[in-house]
């Protein structure tokens, strides 16, 4: 799903969320809790893989949450790498 991602796993958290873990090509694992159930996440991933734009397939997520899905980086990491855009 993300650029540089080799695998992902979702674990239910509460009634309406899941913890999404992305395994990056360089070996580290990034996790984040997102406000989607496992079935909602699976449907969004299917739509994205079938050609839907990220912002349409994952419309329930914030820009920062979608960025995490695409790159595996949090907003804080982006701010650290590119401080001139803060």
N, C-alpha and C positions, 0 to 999 in steps of 0.2 A: 504494500500500500504506500508506504513512504519511500522517498528516494533513499536508496541505501539500506532498505529494510529487507531482511531475509525471512522473517517470520513474525507473527503476532499472535497474541492470546488475550481473550477477554474473560474476565471473571465477574459475576454479578456482585454488586455492592448496593445494599438497600433495595428499595422497591423499584426505583426508576433510574438506575445508573449501573455502570460497570467500570472496572479498572482495566484499562487497555495497556498491555505491555508490548512494546515493539523491540525486536532484536535487530540491531543494526549490523551491517556487513563487517564493521570493524570489531564486533564482538560484544559491545556493551548493550545493556537492556535499559530502555526508558519506559517509565510507567506514568500514567495519568488517569485520574478518575474523570469520566465523561458522563454527561446526563442523558444517556441512551441505554435502553435495555438491550440485551443480547440480540433478540429478534429484530429490533430497530436497527442496530448496528449492522447485522448481517444483510438486511434489506438495503441499507445505504451503501455498503461495500459492493453488493451486487450491482446496484444502479451505477456506481462510479466505474466499476470494471466494464460495464456495458456502454460506457461513453458519456454518462451524465457528468456535468461539471461538478467539481468538489463542492462549491457553494450551494448547488442545487441538491446533490445527493445527501449532504450533511447540513441541511438548512437549519436544523435545531442547534447546531454548535456555533460557538463564537469564532471569530476570525483566528484568535490564538489557538483554540482547540483544533481547528482545521489545519493550521500551520503545523501543529504537532503531528497530526496524521500524515502530512506530506513530507516533513523533514525529520521528525523525531526530536526537534528542538523546541524548548519552551520559550515564552516571551522573554524571560530573564536572560536566557542564553543568547537570543538574538540581540538584546540590548547590550550585552557584554561584547559581542563580536562586532556590532555596528553601533557604537555609542554616538556617532554623528547624527543618527536618525532619531534619537530620543527626543 
